[in-house]
Amino acid sequence: MTTANRRRFALDGAVTVTACAVAAVLLWQGAEYVGLVARAAEWQFGAADRYWPTLTVALAVLLGLLLVLLVLAVRRRRRDADAIAPAEHYRRALAGETRLLRLSAVLALIGVVGALVCYTTAERLSDAGPVRTVDASSGAAPVEGPALVIGRVDMTRIAVLTRTVLFARQQLFFAPIVDREGRARYLVELTRGETPRERWHAPRQGLLRRFPAARELAPLYQGAGVILDDRPYALLRSAATLRWTWYAAAAQCAAFGLVAGLFALLFRRRRRRLAALAPDADAATPG
């Protein structure tokens, strides 16, 4: 293997690893509602009073990839400042198409694997298990699972969490358990009452899980004088609520993988056309 090919392989590896790391970090931030994705969500709430999770993560990943490709293009232009032979131009163009094809294929694989992991996790969720008693006034981290939460639910501060993923939509109604300092670590998913006088019912027993998606309600609660914890927990009516979250994550990963796969097919077609234009036998396919 020539020195030029070694450099191409090293560059391909660096680009692939960087792209995978960027995609993984942004997908994790989207699931945990932290970092860059959380800041983008807060800006969307302030500007449009809603949040588009799928579009936000997809655009962040795309911008990261475009930045990497821009850096590579600048380096290539500086390197090509001197006059080079047409055959070398061809080799470099083919190497670039190969690099884009590999990158797109890896990202598509990440999307597929992520979708399978999220779907499998959703299917394994269950309400079964011993019911533990959790004191909302305690500062200790609670054990997730079936629980009976002790605390006063503030029914005057009901918030609606609306999540739209692709063509699916979920609406959840929450009320906080607020301590004396105006902080809320626990949210309770409400159920509609059986009579008009009892419009909402706040169950004390359900499935207690850490619920990062509830951080989307932080700006709303802050306006109502309630500070939502950075790691909120939600007492959910059943595992079905949490399954929707994982199904939504699976759908986002699948959509991400599909788009990356379409780009891979496009770059594969472009590479085949370019390979058919080989100027001579010396212009072998890189790698």
LUMRO-767841 format. One record per atom (N, C-alpha, C): x, y, z; residue in one letter. Coordinates in steps of 0.1 Angstrom, whole numbers, padded with zeros to 4 digits, always signed. Example, Ala and Ser with C-alpha at 12.3 -4.5 7.8 and 13.67 -1.06 7.14 Angstrom:
// LUMRO-767841
+0132-0057+0078a +0123-0045+0078a +0132-0033+0078a +0128-0022+0071s +0137-0011+0071s +0129+0000+0079s 
This chain:
// LUMRO-767841
+0008-0012+0000m +0000+0000+0000m +0009+0012+0000m +0006+0022-0009t +0014+0034-0010t +0011+0043+0002t +0020+0053+0003t +0018+0063+0014t +0006+0071+0012t +0002+0074-0001a -0010+0082-0004a -0022+0074+0000a -0022+0061-0002n -0034+0053+0001n -0035+0052+0017n -0023+0051+0023r -0024+0050+0038r -0030+0063+0044r -0026+0074+0038r -0032+0087+0042r -0047+0087+0040r -0051+0082+0028r -0066+0082+0025r -0073+0073+0035r -0067+0061+0038f -0074+0053+0048f -0075+0059+0062f -0064+0066+0066a -0064+0072+0079a -0074+0084+0079a -0075+0091+0068l -0085+0102+0067l -0099+0097+0068l -0101+0085+0060d -0114+0079+0060d -0118+0075+0074d -0109+0069+0081g -0112+0065+0095g -0114+0076+0104g -0107+0087+0103a -0109+0099+0112a -0122+0105+0109a -0126+0106+0096v -0139+0112+0093v -0151+0103+0098v -0149+0090+0096t -0160+0081+0101t -0161+0081+0116t -0150+0081+0123v -0151+0081+0138v -0157+0094+0142v -0153+0105+0136t -0158+0118+0140t -0173+0119+0138t -0177+0114+0126a -0192+0115+0123a -0200+0106+0132a -0194+0094+0135c -0201+0085+0145c -0202+0091+0159c -0191+0098+0163a -0191+0104+0176a -0201+0115+0177a -0201+0124+0166v -0211+0135+0166v -0225+0130+0166v -0228+0120+0158a -0242+0115+0157a -0246+0108+0171a -0237+0101+0177a -0240+0094+0190a -0243+0104+0201a -0234+0115+0201v -0235+0125+0212v -0249+0132+0210v -0252+0136+0198l -0264+0144+0196l -0277+0135+0198l -0276+0123+0194l -0288+0114+0197l -0289+0112+0212l -0278+0111+0219w -0279+0109+0234w -0284+0122+0240w -0280+0134+0235q -0285+0146+0240q -0300+0148+0238q -0304+0143+0226g -0319+0144+0223g -0327+0135+0233g -0321+0123+0236a -0328+0114+0245a -0328+0119+0259a -0317+0125+0264e -0316+0130+0277e -0320+0145+0279e -0323+0151+0268y -0327+0166+0268y -0316+0174+0276y -0304+0173+0271v -0293+0181+0277v -0284+0187+0266v -0275+0195+0270g -0265+0201+0260g -0271+0209+0249g -0265+0207+0237l -0268+0215+0226l -0283+0213+0222l -0288+0201+0222v -0302+0198+0219v -0311+0206+0228v -0308+0206+0241a -0317+0212+0251a -0317+0227+0249a -0305+0233+0245r -0305+0248+0242r -0313+0251+0230r -0312+0242+0220a -0320+0244+0208a -0335+0243+0211a -0339+0234+0219a -0353+0232+0223a -0358+0244+0230a -0350+0250+0239e -0355+0262+0247e -0356+0274+0237e -0347+0275+0228w -0348+0286+0218w -0361+0284+0210w -0364+0271+0206q -0376+0269+0198q -0389+0272+0206q -0389+0268+0219f -0400+0272+0228f -0402+0287+0229f -0391+0294+0230g -0392+0309+0231g -0396+0315+0218g -0392+0310+0207a -0395+0316+0194a -0409+0311+0188a -0412+0298+0190a -0424+0293+0183a -0433+0286+0193a -0430+0285+0206d -0438+0279+0216d -0440+0264+0213d -0431+0258+0207r -0431+0243+0205r -0417+0238+0202r -0415+0225+0202y -0402+0219+0200y -0404+0207+0190y -0395+0207+0180w -0394+0197+0170w -0382+0188+0173w -0383+0177+0180p -0372+0169+0184p -0365+0162+0172p -0372+0156+0164t -0366+0149+0152t -0359+0158+0143t -0365+0169+0140l -0359+0179+0131l -0346+0185+0137l -0347+0188+0150t -0336+0194+0157t -0323+0185+0157t -0325+0172+0161v -0314+0163+0161v -0308+0160+0146v -0318+0159+0137a -0313+0157+0123a -0305+0168+0118a -0310+0181+0120l -0303+0192+0115l -0289+0194+0122l -0289+0191+0135a -0276+0192+0142a -0266+0182+0137a -0270+0169+0134v -0261+0159+0128v -0257+0164+0114v -0266+0169+0106l -0263+0174+0093l -0253+0185+0093l -0255+0195+0102l -0246+0206+0103l -0232+0201+0107l -0231+0191+0116g -0218+0186+0120g -0211+0180+0109g -0218+0172+0101l -0212+0165+0089l -0208+0175+0079l -0216+0185+0077l -0212+0196+0067l -0200+0203+0071l -0198+0205+0084l -0186+0212+0089l -0174+0203+0087l -0175+0190+0089v -0164+0181+0087v -0160+0181+0072v -0170+0180+0063l -0168+0180+0049l -0162+0193+0044l -0166+0204+0050l -0161+0217+0046l -0146+0218+0049l -0142+0213+0061v -0128+0213+0065v -0120+0205+0055v -0125+0193+0051l -0118+0184+0042l -0117+0191+0028l -0128+0198+0024a -0127+0205+0011a -0117+0216+0011a -0116+0223+0022v -0106+0234+0023v -0092+0228+0022v -0090+0217+0029r -0076+0210+0029r -0073+0205+0015r -0083+0200+0008r -0081+0194-0005r -0078+0206-0015r -0084+0217-0013r -0082+0228-0023r -0068+0234-0021r -0063+0234-0008r -0050+0239-0006r -0040+0229-0011r -0042+0217-0010r -0033+0206-0015r -0033+0206-0030r -0044+0210-0036d -0044+0209-0051d -0041+0222-0057d -0035+0231-0049a -0031+0245-0055a -0021+0243-0066a -0012+0234-0065d -0002+0231-0075d -0008+0223-0086d -0003+0225-0098a -0008+0217-0110a -0004+0202-0108a -0014+0194-0110i -0012+0179-0110i -0018+0173-0122i -0014+0161-0124a -0018+0153-0136a -0033+0150-0136a -0039+0149-0148p -0054+0145-0148p -0057+0132-0141p -0048+0122-0142a -0050+0110-0136a -0050+0111-0120a -0042+0120-0115e -0042+0122-0101e -0055+0129-0096e -0060+0139-0105h -0073+0145-0102h -0084+0134-0101h -0083+0125-0110y -0093+0114-0110y -0092+0106-0098y -0080+0102-0094r -0079+0094-0082r -0084+0101-0070r -0081+0113-0069r -0086+0121-0057r -0101+0122-0057r -0107+0125-0069a -0122+0126-0069a -0128+0112-0066a -0122+0101-0071l -0128+0088-0067l -0126+0085-0053l -0115+0089-0047a -0113+0087-0033a -0123+0095-0024a -0127+0107-0029g -0137+0115-0022g -0150+0109-0022g -0154+0104-0034e -0167+0097-0035e -0168+0084-0026e -0156+0077-0026t -0155+0065-0017t -0157+0069-0003t -0151+0080+0001r -0152+0084+0015r -0166+0088+0019r -0173+0095+0010l -0187+0098+0013l -0196+0086+0013l -0193+0076+0005l -0201+0064+0005l -0199+0056+0018l -0187+0055+0022r -0184+0048+0035r -0191+0055+0047r -0189+0068+0047l -0195+0076+0058l -0210+0074+0058l -0217+0076+0047s -0231+0074+0047s -0236+0060+0051s -0228+0050+0046a -0232+0036+0050a -0230+0034+0065a -0220+0039+0071v -0218+0038+0085v -0229+0045+0093v -0233+0057+0089l -0244+0064+0096l -0257+0057+0094l -0259+0051+0082a -0271+0043+0081a -0272+0031+0090a -0260+0024+0091l -0259+0013+0100l -0262+0017+0115l -0257+0029+0119i -0259+0034+0132i -0274+0036+0135i -0281+0042+0125g -0295+0044+0126g -0303+0031+0127g -0299+0021+0120v -0306+0008+0120v -0304+0001+0134v -0291+0001+0138v -0288-0005+0151v -0295+0002+0162v -0295+0016+0162g -0302+0024+0172g -0317+0021+0173g -0323+0019+0161a -0337+0016+0160a -0340+0003+0166a -0332-0007+0164l -0334-0020+0169l -0332-0020+0184l -0322-0013+0189v -0320-0013+0204v -0332-0006+0211v -0337+0005+0205c -0348+0013+0211c -0361+0004+0211c -0363-0003+0200y -0375-0011+0199y -0375-0023+0209y -0363-0029+0210t -0362-0040+0219t -0363-0035+0234t -0358-0024+0237t -0360-0018+0250t -0374-0015+0253t -0382-0010+0244a -0396-0007+0246a -0404-0020+0248a -0400-0031+0241e -0408-0043+0243e -0405-0050+0256e -0394-0047+0262r -0390-0053+0275r -0395-0045+0287r -0401-0034+0285l -0406-0026+0296l -0419-0033+0302l -0420-0032+0315s -0431-0039+0322s -0434-0032+0335s -0447-0033+0339d -0452-0028+0352d -0450-0037+0363d -0446-0049+0360a -0445-0059+0371a -0433-0056+0381a -0435-0060+0393g -0425-0058+0403g -0431-0054+0416g -0423-0054+0427p -0428-0050+0440p -0430-0035+0440p -0440-0030+0447v -0443-0016+0448v -0436-0010+0460v -0427+0000+0457r -0420+0006+0468r -0426+0020+0471r -0424+0024+0484t -0429+0037+0488t -0418+0047+0487t -0421+0058+0480v -0412+0069+0478v -0417+0082+0485v -0409+0088+0493d -0412+0100+0500d -0406+0112+0491d -0415+0120+0485a -0411+0130+0476a -0402+0141+0483a -0403+0142+0496s -0395+0152+0503s -0381+0147+0506s -0378+0135+0503s -0365+0129+0506s -0356+0133+0494s -0343+0136+0498g -0334+0140+0488g -0326+0129+0481g -0329+0116+0486a -0322+0105+0481a -0328+0101+0467a -0319+0095+0459a -0324+0091+0445a -0333+0079+0447a -0345+0080+0441p -0355+0069+0442p -0351+0057+0434p -0357+0046+0437v -0355+0033+0429v -0366+0033+0419v -0362+0032+0406e -0372+0032+0396e -0380+0019+0396e -0393+0020+0391g -0401+0008+0391g -0415+0011+0397g -0423+0001+0399p -0437+0004+0405p -0435+0011+0419p -0442+0021+0421a -0440+0029+0433a -0453+0036+0438a -0453+0038+0451l -0463+0046+0458l -0457+0059+0463l -0460+0070+0457v -0453+0083+0460v -0461+0091+0470v -0454+0095+0480i -0461+0103+0491i -0457+0118+0489i -0466+0126+0487g -0464+0140+0485g -0476+0148+0480g -0476+0161+0482r -0488+0169+0477r -0487+0173+0463r -0496+0168+0455v -0496+0172+0441v -0503+0185+0439v -0496+0194+0432d -0502+0208+0430d -0510+0207+0417d -0523+0206+0419m -0532+0205+0408m -0535+0219+0401m -0529+0230+0407t -0531+0243+0401t -0521+0246+0390t -0511+0237+0388r -0500+0239+0379r -0499+0227+0369r -0510+0224+0362i -0511+0213+0353i -0504+0218+0340i -0495+0209+0335a -0488+0212+0322a -0490+0201+0312a -0490+0205+0300v -0493+0196+0289v -0479+0194+0281v -0475+0181+0280l -0463+0178+0273l -0468+0171+0260l -0466+0178+0249t -0470+0173+0236t -0457+0170+0228t -0457+0157+0223r -0445+0153+0216r -0450+0147+0202r -0444+0153+0192t -0447+0149+0178t -0434+0143+0172t -0435+0130+0168v -0424+0123+0161v -0429+0118+0148v -0424+0123+0137l -0428+0120+0124l -0443+0122+0123l -0452+0112+0122f -0466+0114+0120f -0474+0110+0133f -0467+0107+0144a -0473+0103+0156a -0473+0114+0166a -0483+0115+0175r -0484+0125+0185r -0488+0120+0198r -0483+0125+0209q -0486+0121+0222q -0488+0133+0231q -0499+0133+0238q -0501+0144+0248q -0502+0138+0262q -0494+0143+0271l -0493+0139+0285l -0496+0151+0294l -0504+0149+0304f -0508+0159+0314f -0501+0156+0327f -0493+0166+0332f -0486+0164+0344f -0489+0175+0354f -0488+0171+0367a -0489+0180+0378a -0476+0178+0387a -0470+0188+0392p -0458+0186+0400p -0460+0184+0414p -0451+0178+0421i -0451+0177+0436i -0440+0188+0440i -0445+0199+0445v -0436+0210+0448v -0433+0211+0462v -0420+0213+0465d -0416+0214+0479d -0417+0228+0484d -0413+0231+0496r -0415+0244+0502r -0406+0255+0495r -0395+0251+0489e -0387+0260+0482e -0391+0263+0467e -0402+0257+0463g -0407+0259+0450g -0400+0250+0439g -0394+0239+0444r -0387+0230+0435r -0395+0218+0433r -0394+0212+0421a -0402+0200+0418a -0392+0190+0412a -0392+0178+0418r -0384+0167+0413r -0392+0157+0407r -0405+0156+0412y -0414+0146+0407y -0426+0152+0400y -0430+0146+0389l -0442+0149+0382l -0451+0137+0382l -0464+0140+0382v -0474+0129+0383v -0482+0130+0370v -0483+0119+0362e -0491+0119+0350e -0506+0118+0355e -0514+0127+0350l -0528+0128+0354l -0537+0119+0345l -0548+0115+0351t -0558+0108+0344t -0571+0116+0345t -0579+0115+0335r -0592+0123+0335r -0601+0117+0345r -0608+0126+0353g -0618+0121+0363g -0630+0116+0357g -0637+0108+0365e -0650+0102+0360e -0662+0111+0360e -0661+0122+0367t -0672+0132+0368t -0667+0145+0364t -0676+0154+0360p -0672+0168+0356p -0666+0176+0367p -0670+0173+0380r -0665+0180+0391r -0650+0176+0394r -0648+0163+0391e -0634+0158+0392e -0628+0156+0379e -0624+0168+0373r -0619+0167+0359r -0606+0159+0358r -0597+0161+0368w -0584+0154+0368w -0583+0145+0380w -0575+0134+0379h -0572+0126+0390h -0557+0123+0390h -0551+0125+0402a -0537+0124+0403a -0534+0111+0411a -0530+0100+0404p -0528+0087+0411p -0515+0088+0420p -0515+0081+0430r -0504+0081+0439r -0495+0069+0436r -0500+0059+0429q -0493+0047+0426q -0492+0045+0411q -0480+0041+0406g -0478+0039+0392g -0464+0035+0389g -0459+0038+0378l -0445+0034+0374l -0436+0046+0375l -0427+0046+0384l -0418+0057+0386l -0405+0055+0378l -0403+0065+0369r -0391+0064+0361r -0385+0078+0359r -0372+0078+0357r -0366+0091+0353r -0371+0094+0340r -0375+0107+0338f -0382+0111+0325f -0375+0124+0320f -0364+0122+0312p -0357+0134+0307p -0366+0143+0298p -0376+0137+0291a -0384+0145+0282a -0392+0156+0290a -0394+0153+0303a -0401+0163+0311a -0394+0177+0312a -0381+0177+0309r -0373+0189+0309r -0378+0199+0299r -0386+0194+0290e -0392+0204+0280e -0402+0213+0287e -0407+0209+0299l -0416+0217+0306l -0410+0227+0315l -0396+0227+0316a -0389+0236+0325a -0392+0250+0323a -0391+0255+0310p -0394+0270+0308p -0409+0273+0313p -0418+0264+0310l -0432+0267+0314l -0434+0268+0329l -0428+0258+0336y -0429+0258+0351y -0421+0270+0357y -0410+0274+0351q -0402+0285+0356q -0411+0298+0355q -0419+0299+0345g -0428+0311+0344g -0439+0310+0355g -0442+0298+0360a -0452+0297+0370a -0446+0297+0384a -0433+0299+0385g -0426+0300+0398g -0422+0287+0403g -0421+0276+0395v -0416+0263+0399v -0403+0260+0392v -0393+0256+0399i -0380+0252+0394i -0380+0237+0392i -0380+0232+0380l -0380+0218+0377l -0366+0212+0378l -0364+0201+0385d -0351+0195+0387d -0345+0191+0374d -0331+0191+0374d -0324+0188+0361d -0326+0173+0358d -0329+0165+0368r -0331+0150+0365r -0345+0147+0371r -0355+0151+0364p -0369+0149+0369p -0373+0134+0368p -0382+0130+0377y -0388+0117+0377y -0403+0119+0375y -0409+0109+0368a -0424+0110+0366a -0430+0097+0370a -0441+0099+0377l -0450+0088+0381l -0460+0086+0370l -0457+0076+0362l -0465+0073+0350l -0476+0063+0353l -0487+0065+0346r -0498+0056+0348r -0495+0041+0345r -0487+0039+0335s -0483+0025+0331s -0471+0026+0323s -0465+0014+0319a -0454+0013+0311a -0457+0018+0296a -0469+0019+0293a -0473+0023+0279a -0468+0037+0276a -0468+0046+0286t -0463+0059+0283t -0449+0059+0280t -0441+0051+0287l -0427+0050+0285l -0424+0043+0272l -0432+0033+0269r -0429+0026+0256r -0430+0036+0244r -0440+0045+0245w -0441+0055+0234w -0428+0063+0232w -0422+0066+0243t -0409+0073+0242t -0398+0065+0235t -0397+0052+0238w -0388+0044+0231w -0392+0041+0217w -0404+0039+0214y -0409+0038+0200y -0406+0050+0192y -0408+0062+0198a -0404+0074+0192a -0390+0075+0188a -0381+0071+0198a -0367+0071+0196a -0363+0061+0185a -0370+0050+0184a -0367+0040+0174a -0371+0046+0160a -0382+0053+0160a -0387+0059+0147a -0377+0070+0142a -0372+0078+0152q -0362+0088+0148q -0349+0081+0143q -0344+0071+0150c -0332+0064+0145c -0335+0058+0131c -0346+0052+0129a -0349+0046+0116a -0350+0056+0105a -0356+0068+0108a -0357+0078+0098a -0342+0084+0095a -0334+0085+0106f -0320+0089+0104f -0313+0079+0095f -0315+0066+0098g -0308+0056+0090g -0313+0056+0076g -0326+0058+0074l -0331+0058+0060l -0326+0069+0052l -0325+0081+0058v -0319+0093+0050v -0305+0090+0047v -0297+0085+0057a -0283+0082+0054a -0282+0071+0044a -0291+0061+0044g -0290+0051+0034g -0293+0056+0020g -0302+0065+0019l -0305+0071+0006l -0293+0079+0000l -0286+0086+0009f -0274+0093+0005f -0263+0083+0001f -0262+0071+0008a -0253+0061+0005a -0256+0056-0009a -0268+0054-0013l -0272+0049-0026l -0268+0060-0037l -0270+0072-0033l -0267+0083-0042l -0252+0083-0045l -0244+0083-0034f -0229+0083-0036f -0224+0071-0043f -0231+0059-0041r -0227+0047-0047r -0229+0048-0063r -0240+0054-0066r -0243+0056-0080r -0233+0066-0087r -0230+0077-0079r -0220+0087-0084r -0206+0080-0086r -0203+0072-0076r -0189+0066-0077r -0188+0056-0088r -0199+0049-0091r -0199+0039-0103r -0197+0047-0116r -0204+0058-0117r -0203+0066-0129r -0189+0072-0131r -0183+0076-0119l -0170+0081-0120l -0160+0070-0123l -0162+0058-0117a -0153+0047-0120a -0153+0043-0135a -0164+0045-0141a -0165+0042-0156a -0157+0052-0165a -0153+0063-0159l -0146+0073-0166l -0131+0073-0164l -0126+0061-0159a -0112+0060-0156a -0103+0064-0168a -0094+0073-0167p -0086+0078-0178p -0076+0067-0184p -0071+0058-0175d -0062+0048-0179d -0062+0037-0169d -0055+0026-0172a -0054+0015-0163a -0047+0018-0150a -0039+0029-0149d -0032+0032-0137d -0041+0038-0127d -0053+0043-0131a -0062+0050-0122a -0071+0039-0115a -0065+0032-0107a -0072+0021-0100a -0081+0026-0089a -0090+0018-0085t -0099+0023-0075t -0092+0024-0061t -0093+0035-0054p -0086+0036-0042p -0091+0026-0031p -0082+0021-0024g -0085+0011-0013g -0090-0002-0019g 
